[in-house]
């Protein structure tokens, strides 16, 4: 079915609200209200990015960085156009 798009993100947990922020140092910044405990911030980041791109949460996969703020997430190739809109 084709390769997936990998994107670098920085997740900032315990934010006031969930939101997609600016690109900083080549990484898309995702602010989530969830704490960095038991994977809650990771799941919140996946759900936030999925909602921003009009995808199902299951379509956003955590590839690297489960214990770090800097992570690599992957998306289906079909999300490329929507993703480009976030980087503008």
PDB file with SEQRES, HELIX, SHEET and CRYST1 records, atoms N, CA, C and O in Angstrom:
SEQRES   1 A   88  UNK UNK UNK UNK UNK UNK UNK UNK UNK UNK UNK UNK UNK          
SEQRES   2 A   88  UNK UNK UNK UNK UNK UNK UNK UNK UNK UNK UNK UNK UNK          
SEQRES   3 A   88  UNK UNK UNK UNK UNK UNK UNK UNK UNK UNK UNK UNK UNK          
SEQRES   4 A   88  UNK UNK UNK UNK UNK UNK UNK UNK UNK UNK UNK UNK UNK          
SEQRES   5 A   88  UNK UNK UNK UNK UNK UNK UNK UNK UNK UNK UNK UNK UNK          
SEQRES   6 A   88  UNK UNK UNK UNK UNK UNK UNK UNK UNK UNK UNK UNK UNK          
SEQRES   7 A   88  UNK UNK UNK UNK UNK UNK UNK UNK UNK UNK                      
HELIX    1 AA1 UNK A   40  UNK A   53  1                                  14    
HELIX    2 AA2 UNK A   57  UNK A   59  5                                   3    
HELIX    3 AA3 UNK A   77  UNK A   79  5                                   3    
HELIX    4 AA4 UNK A   80  UNK A   86  1                                   7    
SHEET    1 AA1 5 UNK A  19  UNK A  24  0                                        
SHEET    2 AA1 5 UNK A  27  UNK A  31 -1                                        
SHEET    3 AA1 5 UNK A   4  UNK A  12  1                                        
SHEET    4 AA1 5 UNK A  70  UNK A  76 -1                                        
SHEET    5 AA1 5 UNK A  61  UNK A  64 -1                                        
CRYST1    1.000    1.000    1.000  90.00  90.00  90.00 P 1           1          
ATOM      1  N   UNK A   1       0.806  -1.211   0.000  1.00  0.00           N  
ATOM      2  CA  UNK A   1       0.000   0.000   0.000  1.00  0.00           C  
ATOM      3  C   UNK A   1       0.840   1.261   0.000  1.00  0.00           C  
ATOM      4  O   UNK A   1       0.264   2.349   0.020  1.00  0.00           O  
ATOM      5  N   UNK A   2       2.117   1.192  -0.020  1.00  0.00           N  
ATOM      6  CA  UNK A   2       2.940   2.392  -0.048  1.00  0.00           C  
ATOM      7  C   UNK A   2       3.522   2.717   1.299  1.00  0.00           C  
ATOM      8  O   UNK A   2       3.066   2.245   2.341  1.00  0.00           O  
ATOM      9  N   UNK A   3       4.531   3.528   1.245  1.00  0.00           N  
ATOM     10  CA  UNK A   3       5.214   3.915   2.475  1.00  0.00           C  
ATOM     11  C   UNK A   3       4.413   4.951   3.245  1.00  0.00           C  
ATOM     12  O   UNK A   3       3.480   5.566   2.729  1.00  0.00           O  
ATOM     13  N   UNK A   4       4.808   5.116   4.482  1.00  0.00           N  
ATOM     14  CA  UNK A   4       4.177   6.115   5.340  1.00  0.00           C  
ATOM     15  C   UNK A   4       5.055   7.359   5.390  1.00  0.00           C  
ATOM     16  O   UNK A   4       6.259   7.285   5.147  1.00  0.00           O  
ATOM     17  N   UNK A   5       4.460   8.481   5.698  1.00  0.00           N  
ATOM     18  CA  UNK A   5       5.183   9.738   5.876  1.00  0.00           C  
ATOM     19  C   UNK A   5       5.643   9.791   7.323  1.00  0.00           C  
ATOM     20  O   UNK A   5       4.841   9.586   8.234  1.00  0.00           O  
ATOM     21  N   UNK A   6       6.915  10.061   7.547  1.00  0.00           N  
ATOM     22  CA  UNK A   6       7.413  10.218   8.910  1.00  0.00           C  
ATOM     23  C   UNK A   6       7.640  11.696   9.173  1.00  0.00           C  
ATOM     24  O   UNK A   6       8.235  12.402   8.359  1.00  0.00           O  
ATOM     25  N   UNK A   7       7.156  12.157  10.328  1.00  0.00           N  
ATOM     26  CA  UNK A   7       7.344  13.560  10.684  1.00  0.00           C  
ATOM     27  C   UNK A   7       7.926  13.661  12.091  1.00  0.00           C  
ATOM     28  O   UNK A   7       7.630  12.856  12.974  1.00  0.00           O  
ATOM     29  N   UNK A   8       8.752  14.666  12.263  1.00  0.00           N  
ATOM     30  CA  UNK A   8       9.361  14.929  13.570  1.00  0.00           C  
ATOM     31  C   UNK A   8       8.468  15.904  14.324  1.00  0.00           C  
ATOM     32  O   UNK A   8       8.066  16.936  13.787  1.00  0.00           O  
ATOM     33  N   UNK A   9       8.164  15.572  15.564  1.00  0.00           N  
ATOM     34  CA  UNK A   9       7.330  16.439  16.396  1.00  0.00           C  
ATOM     35  C   UNK A   9       7.984  16.623  17.757  1.00  0.00           C  
ATOM     36  O   UNK A   9       8.797  15.804  18.185  1.00  0.00           O  
ATOM     37  N   UNK A  10       7.625  17.696  18.421  1.00  0.00           N  
ATOM     38  CA  UNK A  10       7.978  17.907  19.822  1.00  0.00           C  
ATOM     39  C   UNK A  10       6.662  18.012  20.566  1.00  0.00           C  
ATOM     40  O   UNK A  10       5.815  18.843  20.237  1.00  0.00           O  
ATOM     41  N   UNK A  11       6.493  17.167  21.571  1.00  0.00           N  
ATOM     42  CA  UNK A  11       5.263  17.152  22.360  1.00  0.00           C  
ATOM     43  C   UNK A  11       5.532  17.877  23.674  1.00  0.00           C  
ATOM     44  O   UNK A  11       6.485  17.562  24.387  1.00  0.00           O  
ATOM     45  N   UNK A  12       4.689  18.844  23.981  1.00  0.00           N  
ATOM     46  CA  UNK A  12       4.797  19.585  25.231  1.00  0.00           C  
ATOM     47  C   UNK A  12       3.584  19.207  26.083  1.00  0.00           C  
ATOM     48  O   UNK A  12       2.479  19.690  25.837  1.00  0.00           O  
ATOM     49  N   UNK A  13       3.790  18.341  27.087  1.00  0.00           N  
ATOM     50  CA  UNK A  13       2.681  17.891  27.928  1.00  0.00           C  
ATOM     51  C   UNK A  13       2.283  18.945  28.959  1.00  0.00           C  
ATOM     52  O   UNK A  13       2.982  19.938  29.161  1.00  0.00           O  
ATOM     53  N   UNK A  14       1.160  18.707  29.595  1.00  0.00           N  
ATOM     54  CA  UNK A  14       0.614  19.580  30.644  1.00  0.00           C  
ATOM     55  C   UNK A  14       0.419  21.024  30.181  1.00  0.00           C  
ATOM     56  O   UNK A  14       0.631  21.960  30.952  1.00  0.00           O  
ATOM     57  N   UNK A  15       0.023  21.200  28.942  1.00  0.00           N  
ATOM     58  CA  UNK A  15      -0.303  22.527  28.426  1.00  0.00           C  
ATOM     59  C   UNK A  15      -1.727  22.878  28.850  1.00  0.00           C  
ATOM     60  O   UNK A  15      -2.474  22.011  29.304  1.00  0.00           O  
ATOM     61  N   UNK A  16      -2.094  24.127  28.706  1.00  0.00           N  
ATOM     62  CA  UNK A  16      -3.443  24.548  29.098  1.00  0.00           C  
ATOM     63  C   UNK A  16      -4.510  23.909  28.218  1.00  0.00           C  
ATOM     64  O   UNK A  16      -5.607  23.601  28.685  1.00  0.00           O  
ATOM     65  N   UNK A  17      -4.185  23.712  26.949  1.00  0.00           N  
ATOM     66  CA  UNK A  17      -5.148  23.121  26.014  1.00  0.00           C  
ATOM     67  C   UNK A  17      -4.390  22.355  24.941  1.00  0.00           C  
ATOM     68  O   UNK A  17      -3.202  22.587  24.721  1.00  0.00           O  
ATOM     69  N   UNK A  18      -5.086  21.440  24.276  1.00  0.00           N  
ATOM     70  CA  UNK A  18      -4.494  20.705  23.163  1.00  0.00           C  
ATOM     71  C   UNK A  18      -4.498  21.606  21.934  1.00  0.00           C  
ATOM     72  O   UNK A  18      -5.533  22.162  21.566  1.00  0.00           O  
ATOM     73  N   UNK A  19      -3.324  21.749  21.295  1.00  0.00           N  
ATOM     74  CA  UNK A  19      -3.276  22.536  20.060  1.00  0.00           C  
ATOM     75  C   UNK A  19      -2.005  22.233  19.288  1.00  0.00           C  
ATOM     76  O   UNK A  19      -0.977  21.867  19.858  1.00  0.00           O  
ATOM     77  N   UNK A  20      -2.103  22.395  17.982  1.00  0.00           N  
ATOM     78  CA  UNK A  20      -0.946  22.283  17.105  1.00  0.00           C  
ATOM     79  C   UNK A  20      -0.320  23.658  17.064  1.00  0.00           C  
ATOM     80  O   UNK A  20      -0.991  24.639  16.742  1.00  0.00           O  
ATOM     81  N   UNK A  21       0.946  23.740  17.385  1.00  0.00           N  
ATOM     82  CA  UNK A  21       1.660  25.018  17.458  1.00  0.00           C  
ATOM     83  C   UNK A  21       2.530  25.185  16.217  1.00  0.00           C  
ATOM     84  O   UNK A  21       2.353  24.462  15.236  1.00  0.00           O  
ATOM     85  N   UNK A  22       3.445  26.109  16.249  1.00  0.00           N  
ATOM     86  CA  UNK A  22       4.335  26.413  15.131  1.00  0.00           C  
ATOM     87  C   UNK A  22       5.388  25.320  14.943  1.00  0.00           C  
ATOM     88  O   UNK A  22       5.555  24.439  15.787  1.00  0.00           O  
ATOM     89  N   UNK A  23       6.085  25.405  13.823  1.00  0.00           N  
ATOM     90  CA  UNK A  23       7.229  24.530  13.587  1.00  0.00           C  
ATOM     91  C   UNK A  23       8.436  25.195  14.218  1.00  0.00           C  
ATOM     92  O   UNK A  23       8.725  26.361  13.948  1.00  0.00           O  
ATOM     93  N   UNK A  24       9.140  24.451  15.061  1.00  0.00           N  
ATOM     94  CA  UNK A  24      10.309  24.991  15.745  1.00  0.00           C  
ATOM     95  C   UNK A  24      11.453  24.003  15.562  1.00  0.00           C  
ATOM     96  O   UNK A  24      11.303  22.816  15.852  1.00  0.00           O  
ATOM     97  N   UNK A  25      12.591  24.487  15.084  1.00  0.00           N  
ATOM     98  CA  UNK A  25      13.782  23.658  14.865  1.00  0.00           C  
ATOM     99  C   UNK A  25      13.457  22.442  13.993  1.00  0.00           C  
ATOM    100  O   UNK A  25      13.970  21.348  14.228  1.00  0.00           O  
ATOM    101  N   UNK A  26      12.604  22.642  12.991  1.00  0.00           N  
ATOM    102  CA  UNK A  26      12.260  21.578  12.071  1.00  0.00           C  
ATOM    103  C   UNK A  26      11.248  20.570  12.592  1.00  0.00           C  
ATOM    104  O   UNK A  26      10.963  19.579  11.920  1.00  0.00           O  
ATOM    105  N   UNK A  27      10.701  20.806  13.777  1.00  0.00           N  
ATOM    106  CA  UNK A  27       9.728  19.885  14.376  1.00  0.00           C  
ATOM    107  C   UNK A  27       8.395  20.595  14.548  1.00  0.00           C  
ATOM    108  O   UNK A  27       8.345  21.760  14.945  1.00  0.00           O  
ATOM    109  N   UNK A  28       7.331  19.891  14.249  1.00  0.00           N  
ATOM    110  CA  UNK A  28       5.983  20.397  14.490  1.00  0.00           C  
ATOM    111  C   UNK A  28       5.721  20.284  15.986  1.00  0.00           C  
ATOM    112  O   UNK A  28       5.888  19.207  16.560  1.00  0.00           O  
ATOM    113  N   UNK A  29       5.316  21.371  16.623  1.00  0.00           N  
ATOM    114  CA  UNK A  29       5.106  21.374  18.069  1.00  0.00           C  
ATOM    115  C   UNK A  29       3.634  21.066  18.367  1.00  0.00           C  
ATOM    116  O   UNK A  29       2.726  21.722  17.855  1.00  0.00           O  
ATOM    117  N   UNK A  30       3.429  20.050  19.208  1.00  0.00           N  
ATOM    118  CA  UNK A  30       2.089  19.653  19.635  1.00  0.00           C  
ATOM    119  C   UNK A  30       1.984  19.881  21.134  1.00  0.00           C  
ATOM    120  O   UNK A  30       2.729  19.279  21.908  1.00  0.00           O  
ATOM    121  N   UNK A  31       1.074  20.736  21.545  1.00  0.00           N  
ATOM    122  CA  UNK A  31       0.852  20.996  22.973  1.00  0.00           C  
ATOM    123  C   UNK A  31      -0.369  20.196  23.411  1.00  0.00           C  
ATOM    124  O   UNK A  31      -1.444  20.305  22.822  1.00  0.00           O  
ATOM    125  N   UNK A  32      -0.185  19.388  24.459  1.00  0.00           N  
ATOM    126  CA  UNK A  32      -1.286  18.552  24.945  1.00  0.00           C  
ATOM    127  C   UNK A  32      -1.475  18.767  26.440  1.00  0.00           C  
ATOM    128  O   UNK A  32      -0.513  19.006  27.171  1.00  0.00           O  
ATOM    129  N   UNK A  33      -2.711  18.682  26.883  1.00  0.00           N  
ATOM    130  CA  UNK A  33      -3.020  18.876  28.298  1.00  0.00           C  
ATOM    131  C   UNK A  33      -2.656  17.655  29.136  1.00  0.00           C  
ATOM    132  O   UNK A  33      -2.474  17.769  30.348  1.00  0.00           O  
ATOM    133  N   UNK A  34      -2.551  16.517  28.515  1.00  0.00           N  
ATOM    134  CA  UNK A  34      -2.279  15.265  29.240  1.00  0.00           C  
ATOM    135  C   UNK A  34      -0.885  15.273  29.870  1.00  0.00           C  
ATOM    136  O   UNK A  34       0.040  15.873  29.322  1.00  0.00           O  
ATOM    137  N   UNK A  35      -0.736  14.616  31.006  1.00  0.00           N  
ATOM    138  CA  UNK A  35       0.579  14.520  31.647  1.00  0.00           C  
ATOM    139  C   UNK A  35       1.428  13.444  30.959  1.00  0.00           C  
ATOM    140  O   UNK A  35       0.890  12.561  30.291  1.00  0.00           O  
ATOM    141  N   UNK A  36       2.741  13.518  31.122  1.00  0.00           N  
ATOM    142  CA  UNK A  36       3.611  12.522  30.501  1.00  0.00           C  
ATOM    143  C   UNK A  36       3.709  11.252  31.349  1.00  0.00           C  
ATOM    144  O   UNK A  36       4.807  10.812  31.690  1.00  0.00           O  
ATOM    145  N   UNK A  37       2.598  10.688  31.677  1.00  0.00           N  
ATOM    146  CA  UNK A  37       2.553   9.508  32.535  1.00  0.00           C  
ATOM    147  C   UNK A  37       1.784   8.393  31.847  1.00  0.00           C  
ATOM    148  O   UNK A  37       0.706   8.619  31.297  1.00  0.00           O  
ATOM    149  N   UNK A  38       2.337   7.198  31.880  1.00  0.00           N  
ATOM    150  CA  UNK A  38       1.694   6.000  31.334  1.00  0.00           C  
ATOM    151  C   UNK A  38       1.283   6.164  29.863  1.00  0.00           C  
ATOM    152  O   UNK A  38       0.297   5.573  29.423  1.00  0.00           O  
ATOM    153  N   UNK A  39       2.039   6.963  29.111  1.00  0.00           N  
ATOM    154  CA  UNK A  39       1.767   7.127  27.688  1.00  0.00           C  
ATOM    155  C   UNK A  39       0.613   8.050  27.352  1.00  0.00           C  
ATOM    156  O   UNK A  39       0.207   8.138  26.193  1.00  0.00           O  
ATOM    157  N   UNK A  40       0.074   8.744  28.358  1.00  0.00           N  
ATOM    158  CA  UNK A  40      -1.089   9.612  28.120  1.00  0.00           C  
ATOM    159  C   UNK A  40      -0.766  10.744  27.154  1.00  0.00           C  
ATOM    160  O   UNK A  40      -1.572  11.054  26.277  1.00  0.00           O  
ATOM    161  N   UNK A  41       0.399  11.363  27.300  1.00  0.00           N  
ATOM    162  CA  UNK A  41       0.769  12.470  26.406  1.00  0.00           C  
ATOM    163  C   UNK A  41       0.986  11.958  24.979  1.00  0.00           C  
ATOM    164  O   UNK A  41       0.645  12.649  24.019  1.00  0.00           O  
ATOM    165  N   UNK A  42       1.544  10.767  24.832  1.00  0.00           N  
ATOM    166  CA  UNK A  42       1.729  10.186  23.500  1.00  0.00           C  
ATOM    167  C   UNK A  42       0.384   9.962  22.819  1.00  0.00           C  
ATOM    168  O   UNK A  42       0.206  10.329  21.657  1.00  0.00           O  
ATOM    169  N   UNK A  43      -0.552   9.366  23.530  1.00  0.00           N  
ATOM    170  CA  UNK A  43      -1.884   9.114  22.967  1.00  0.00           C  
ATOM    171  C   UNK A  43      -2.595  10.426  22.629  1.00  0.00           C  
ATOM    172  O   UNK A  43      -3.265  10.529  21.602  1.00  0.00           O  
ATOM    173  N   UNK A  44      -2.445  11.422  23.500  1.00  0.00           N  
ATOM    174  CA  UNK A  44      -3.075  12.723  23.246  1.00  0.00           C  
ATOM    175  C   UNK A  44      -2.467  13.389  22.015  1.00  0.00           C  
ATOM    176  O   UNK A  44      -3.185  14.003  21.227  1.00  0.00           O  
ATOM    177  N   UNK A  45      -1.153  13.273  21.843  1.00  0.00           N  
ATOM    178  CA  UNK A  45      -0.484  13.854  20.677  1.00  0.00           C  
ATOM    179  C   UNK A  45      -0.952  13.170  19.394  1.00  0.00           C  
ATOM    180  O   UNK A  45      -1.188  13.836  18.386  1.00  0.00           O  
ATOM    181  N   UNK A  46      -1.084  11.854  19.429  1.00  0.00           N  
ATOM    182  CA  UNK A  46      -1.562  11.122  18.259  1.00  0.00           C  
ATOM    183  C   UNK A  46      -2.995  11.544  17.921  1.00  0.00           C  
ATOM    184  O   UNK A  46      -3.318  11.756  16.752  1.00  0.00           O  
ATOM    185  N   UNK A  47      -3.841  11.665  18.924  1.00  0.00           N  
ATOM    186  CA  UNK A  47      -5.233  12.061  18.700  1.00  0.00           C  
ATOM    187  C   UNK A  47      -5.316  13.494  18.174  1.00  0.00           C  
ATOM    188  O   UNK A  47      -6.116  13.785  17.284  1.00  0.00           O  
ATOM    189  N   UNK A  48      -4.499  14.384  18.719  1.00  0.00           N  
ATOM    190  CA  UNK A  48      -4.496  15.778  18.284  1.00  0.00           C  
ATOM    191  C   UNK A  48      -4.085  15.897  16.822  1.00  0.00           C  
ATOM    192  O   UNK A  48      -4.744  16.586  16.043  1.00  0.00           O  
ATOM    193  N   UNK A  49      -3.000  15.229  16.449  1.00  0.00           N  
ATOM    194  CA  UNK A  49      -2.540  15.305  15.064  1.00  0.00           C  
ATOM    195  C   UNK A  49      -3.554  14.667  14.123  1.00  0.00           C  
ATOM    196  O   UNK A  49      -3.798  15.181  13.032  1.00  0.00           O  
ATOM    197  N   UNK A  50      -4.139  13.561  14.535  1.00  0.00           N  
ATOM    198  CA  UNK A  50      -5.153  12.909  13.705  1.00  0.00           C  
ATOM    199  C   UNK A  50      -6.341  13.849  13.467  1.00  0.00           C  
ATOM    200  O   UNK A  50      -6.821  13.970  12.340  1.00  0.00           O  
ATOM    201  N   UNK A  51      -6.809  14.504  14.518  1.00  0.00           N  
ATOM    202  CA  UNK A  51      -7.937  15.431  14.385  1.00  0.00           C  
ATOM    203  C   UNK A  51      -7.578  16.607  13.478  1.00  0.00           C  
ATOM    204  O   UNK A  51      -8.394  17.039  12.664  1.00  0.00           O  
ATOM    205  N   UNK A  52      -6.360  17.121  13.619  1.00  0.00           N  
ATOM    206  CA  UNK A  52      -5.933  18.266  12.806  1.00  0.00           C  
ATOM    207  C   UNK A  52      -5.847  17.907  11.323  1.00  0.00           C  
ATOM    208  O   UNK A  52      -6.010  18.769  10.460  1.00  0.00           O  
ATOM    209  N   UNK A  53      -5.591  16.633  11.035  1.00  0.00           N  
ATOM    210  CA  UNK A  53      -5.430  16.202   9.650  1.00  0.00           C  
ATOM    211  C   UNK A  53      -6.658  15.483   9.096  1.00  0.00           C  
ATOM    212  O   UNK A  53      -6.673  15.092   7.929  1.00  0.00           O  
ATOM    213  N   UNK A  54      -7.689  15.306   9.927  1.00  0.00           N  
ATOM    214  CA  UNK A  54      -8.887  14.615   9.486  1.00  0.00           C  
ATOM    215  C   UNK A  54      -8.695  13.116   9.337  1.00  0.00           C  
ATOM    216  O   UNK A  54      -9.305  12.490   8.471  1.00  0.00           O  
ATOM    217  N   UNK A  55      -7.850  12.545  10.178  1.00  0.00           N  
ATOM    218  CA  UNK A  55      -7.564  11.109  10.152  1.00  0.00           C  
ATOM    219  C   UNK A  55      -8.152  10.429  11.373  1.00  0.00           C  
ATOM    220  O   UNK A  55      -8.599  11.090  12.310  1.00  0.00           O  
ATOM    221  N   UNK A  56      -8.147   9.105  11.356  1.00  0.00           N  
ATOM    222  CA  UNK A  56      -8.482   8.345  12.552  1.00  0.00           C  
ATOM    223  C   UNK A  56      -7.248   8.325  13.440  1.00  0.00           C  
ATOM    224  O   UNK A  56      -6.126   8.352  12.935  1.00  0.00           O  
ATOM    225  N   UNK A  57      -7.433   8.280  14.739  1.00  0.00           N  
ATOM    226  CA  UNK A  57      -6.301   8.237  15.665  1.00  0.00           C  
ATOM    227  C   UNK A  57      -5.406   7.047  15.359  1.00  0.00           C  
ATOM    228  O   UNK A  57      -4.185   7.153  15.479  1.00  0.00           O  
ATOM    229  N   UNK A  58      -5.977   5.931  14.971  1.00  0.00           N  
ATOM    230  CA  UNK A  58      -5.198   4.726  14.663  1.00  0.00           C  
ATOM    231  C   UNK A  58      -4.290   4.908  13.450  1.00  0.00           C  
ATOM    232  O   UNK A  58      -3.343   4.141  13.275  1.00  0.00           O  
ATOM    233  N   UNK A  59      -4.562   5.913  12.605  1.00  0.00           N  
ATOM    234  CA  UNK A  59      -3.723   6.170  11.430  1.00  0.00           C  
ATOM    235  C   UNK A  59      -2.416   6.854  11.780  1.00  0.00           C  
ATOM    236  O   UNK A  59      -1.486   6.853  10.974  1.00  0.00           O  
ATOM    237  N   UNK A  60      -2.326   7.440  12.971  1.00  0.00           N  
ATOM    238  CA  UNK A  60      -1.113   8.130  13.418  1.00  0.00           C  
ATOM    239  C   UNK A  60      -0.356   7.179  14.334  1.00  0.00           C  
ATOM    240  O   UNK A  60      -0.845   6.805  15.399  1.00  0.00           O  
ATOM    241  N   UNK A  61       0.836   6.795  13.910  1.00  0.00           N  
ATOM    242  CA  UNK A  61       1.627   5.826  14.680  1.00  0.00           C  
ATOM    243  C   UNK A  61       2.854   6.485  15.291  1.00  0.00           C  
ATOM    244  O   UNK A  61       3.493   7.338  14.675  1.00  0.00           O  
ATOM    245  N   UNK A  62       3.168   6.076  16.509  1.00  0.00           N  
ATOM    246  CA  UNK A  62       4.387   6.515  17.176  1.00  0.00           C  
ATOM    247  C   UNK A  62       5.508   5.589  16.730  1.00  0.00           C  
ATOM    248  O   UNK A  62       5.469   4.389  17.003  1.00  0.00           O  
ATOM    249  N   UNK A  63       6.502   6.135  16.048  1.00  0.00           N  
ATOM    250  CA  UNK A  63       7.607   5.328  15.529  1.00  0.00           C  
ATOM    251  C   UNK A  63       8.813   5.349  16.464  1.00  0.00           C  
ATOM    252  O   UNK A  63       9.453   4.318  16.674  1.00  0.00           O  
ATOM    253  N   UNK A  64       9.126   6.520  17.028  1.00  0.00           N  
ATOM    254  CA  UNK A  64      10.277   6.673  17.911  1.00  0.00           C  
ATOM    255  C   UNK A  64       9.988   7.719  18.965  1.00  0.00           C  
ATOM    256  O   UNK A  64       9.187   8.629  18.749  1.00  0.00           O  
ATOM    257  N   UNK A  65      10.654   7.583  20.126  1.00  0.00           N  
ATOM    258  CA  UNK A  65      10.603   8.619  21.141  1.00  0.00           C  
ATOM    259  C   UNK A  65       9.497   8.493  22.156  1.00  0.00           C  
ATOM    260  O   UNK A  65       8.990   9.509  22.631  1.00  0.00           O  
ATOM    261  N   UNK A  66       9.108   7.297  22.504  1.00  0.00           N  
ATOM    262  CA  UNK A  66       7.986   7.142  23.432  1.00  0.00           C  
ATOM    263  C   UNK A  66       8.256   7.763  24.798  1.00  0.00           C  
ATOM    264  O   UNK A  66       7.314   8.136  25.497  1.00  0.00           O  
ATOM    265  N   UNK A  67       9.522   7.881  25.192  1.00  0.00           N  
ATOM    266  CA  UNK A  67       9.861   8.445  26.501  1.00  0.00           C  
ATOM    267  C   UNK A  67      10.494   9.841  26.384  1.00  0.00           C  
ATOM    268  O   UNK A  67      11.015  10.363  27.370  1.00  0.00           O  
ATOM    269  N   UNK A  68      10.455  10.437  25.213  1.00  0.00           N  
ATOM    270  CA  UNK A  68      11.097  11.723  24.957  1.00  0.00           C  
ATOM    271  C   UNK A  68      10.061  12.734  24.476  1.00  0.00           C  
ATOM    272  O   UNK A  68       8.998  12.356  23.982  1.00  0.00           O  
ATOM    273  N   UNK A  69      10.372  14.003  24.620  1.00  0.00           N  
ATOM    274  CA  UNK A  69       9.487  15.034  24.055  1.00  0.00           C  
ATOM    275  C   UNK A  69       9.615  15.077  22.539  1.00  0.00           C  
ATOM    276  O   UNK A  69       8.656  15.405  21.841  1.00  0.00           O  
ATOM    277  N   UNK A  70      10.804  14.747  22.028  1.00  0.00           N  
ATOM    278  CA  UNK A  70      11.029  14.702  20.585  1.00  0.00           C  
ATOM    279  C   UNK A  70      10.675  13.312  20.080  1.00  0.00           C  
ATOM    280  O   UNK A  70      11.242  12.313  20.521  1.00  0.00           O  
ATOM    281  N   UNK A  71       9.735  13.264  19.156  1.00  0.00           N  
ATOM    282  CA  UNK A  71       9.202  11.990  18.683  1.00  0.00           C  
ATOM    283  C   UNK A  71       9.161  11.963  17.163  1.00  0.00           C  
ATOM    284  O   UNK A  71       9.236  12.999  16.503  1.00  0.00           O  
ATOM    285  N   UNK A  72       9.041  10.767  16.630  1.00  0.00           N  
ATOM    286  CA  UNK A  72       8.771  10.583  15.207  1.00  0.00           C  
ATOM    287  C   UNK A  72       7.436   9.873  15.098  1.00  0.00           C  
ATOM    288  O   UNK A  72       7.246   8.785  15.643  1.00  0.00           O  
ATOM    289  N   UNK A  73       6.517  10.502  14.389  1.00  0.00           N  
ATOM    290  CA  UNK A  73       5.203   9.918  14.140  1.00  0.00           C  
ATOM    291  C   UNK A  73       5.116   9.602  12.652  1.00  0.00           C  
ATOM    292  O   UNK A  73       5.789  10.235  11.838  1.00  0.00           O  
ATOM    293  N   UNK A  74       4.295   8.631  12.300  1.00  0.00           N  
ATOM    294  CA  UNK A  74       4.110   8.329  10.884  1.00  0.00           C  
ATOM    295  C   UNK A  74       2.624   8.408  10.546  1.00  0.00           C  
ATOM    296  O   UNK A  74       1.748   8.147  11.370  1.00  0.00           O  
ATOM    297  N   UNK A  75       2.389   8.783   9.290  1.00  0.00           N  
ATOM    298  CA  UNK A  75       1.030   8.991   8.775  1.00  0.00           C  
ATOM    299  C   UNK A  75       0.887   8.261   7.449  1.00  0.00           C  
ATOM    300  O   UNK A  75       1.888   7.983   6.788  1.00  0.00           O  
ATOM    301  N   UNK A  76      -0.335   7.948   7.051  1.00  0.00           N  
ATOM    302  CA  UNK A  76      -0.522   7.381   5.715  1.00  0.00           C  
ATOM    303  C   UNK A  76      -0.143   8.409   4.644  1.00  0.00           C  
ATOM    304  O   UNK A  76      -0.309   9.611   4.849  1.00  0.00           O  
ATOM    305  N   UNK A  77       0.350   7.950   3.540  1.00  0.00           N  
ATOM    306  CA  UNK A  77       0.776   8.836   2.441  1.00  0.00           C  
ATOM    307  C   UNK A  77      -0.377   9.743   1.998  1.00  0.00           C  
ATOM    308  O   UNK A  77      -0.133  10.848   1.514  1.00  0.00           O  
ATOM    309  N   UNK A  78      -1.604   9.305   2.151  1.00  0.00           N  
ATOM    310  CA  UNK A  78      -2.765  10.100   1.727  1.00  0.00           C  
ATOM    311  C   UNK A  78      -2.929  11.394   2.531  1.00  0.00           C  
ATOM    312  O   UNK A  78      -3.694  12.271   2.129  1.00  0.00           O  
ATOM    313  N   UNK A  79      -2.229  11.523   3.650  1.00  0.00           N  
ATOM    314  CA  UNK A  79      -2.340  12.710   4.488  1.00  0.00           C  
ATOM    315  C   UNK A  79      -1.347  13.807   4.112  1.00  0.00           C  
ATOM    316  O   UNK A  79      -1.282  14.836   4.786  1.00  0.00           O  
ATOM    317  N   UNK A  80      -0.580  13.603   3.055  1.00  0.00           N  
ATOM    318  CA  UNK A  80       0.480  14.543   2.697  1.00  0.00           C  
ATOM    319  C   UNK A  80      -0.039  15.957   2.427  1.00  0.00           C  
ATOM    320  O   UNK A  80       0.566  16.927   2.882  1.00  0.00           O  
ATOM    321  N   UNK A  81      -1.132  16.088   1.707  1.00  0.00           N  
ATOM    322  CA  UNK A  81      -1.663  17.417   1.397  1.00  0.00           C  
ATOM    323  C   UNK A  81      -2.141  18.125   2.657  1.00  0.00           C  
ATOM    324  O   UNK A  81      -1.875  19.314   2.832  1.00  0.00           O  
ATOM    325  N   UNK A  82      -2.836  17.421   3.530  1.00  0.00           N  
ATOM    326  CA  UNK A  82      -3.318  18.020   4.776  1.00  0.00           C  
ATOM    327  C   UNK A  82      -2.144  18.411   5.669  1.00  0.00           C  
ATOM    328  O   UNK A  82      -2.187  19.441   6.340  1.00  0.00           O  
ATOM    329  N   UNK A  83      -1.109  17.596   5.677  1.00  0.00           N  
ATOM    330  CA  UNK A  83       0.072  17.887   6.474  1.00  0.00           C  
ATOM    331  C   UNK A  83       0.771  19.155   5.992  1.00  0.00           C  
ATOM    332  O   UNK A  83       1.246  19.948   6.805  1.00  0.00           O  
ATOM    333  N   UNK A  84       0.836  19.345   4.698  1.00  0.00           N  
ATOM    334  CA  UNK A  84       1.461  20.545   4.148  1.00  0.00           C  
ATOM    335  C   UNK A  84       0.758  21.800   4.648  1.00  0.00           C  
ATOM    336  O   UNK A  84       1.399  22.835   4.827  1.00  0.00           O  
ATOM    337  N   UNK A  85      -0.540  21.722   4.874  1.00  0.00           N  
ATOM    338  CA  UNK A  85      -1.295  22.859   5.407  1.00  0.00           C  
ATOM    339  C   UNK A  85      -0.892  23.236   6.818  1.00  0.00           C  
ATOM    340  O   UNK A  85      -1.002  24.403   7.196  1.00  0.00           O  
ATOM    341  N   UNK A  86      -0.429  22.281   7.603  1.00  0.00           N  
ATOM    342  CA  UNK A  86       0.015  22.580   8.973  1.00  0.00           C  
ATOM    343  C   UNK A  86       1.355  23.292   8.998  1.00  0.00           C  
ATOM    344  O   UNK A  86       1.651  24.024   9.942  1.00  0.00           O  
ATOM    345  N   UNK A  87       2.157  23.089   7.984  1.00  0.00           N  
ATOM    346  CA  UNK A  87       3.493  23.684   7.948  1.00  0.00           C  
ATOM    347  C   UNK A  87       3.500  25.094   7.376  1.00  0.00           C  
ATOM    348  O   UNK A  87       4.558  25.719   7.293  1.00  0.00           O  
ATOM    349  N   UNK A  88       2.348  25.600   6.985  1.00  0.00           N  
ATOM    350  CA  UNK A  88       2.291  26.962   6.427  1.00  0.00           C  
ATOM    351  C   UNK A  88       2.180  27.986   7.497  1.00  0.00           C  
ATOM    352  O   UNK A  88       2.121  29.180   7.205  1.00  0.00           O  
TER     353      UNK A  88                                                      
END                                                                             
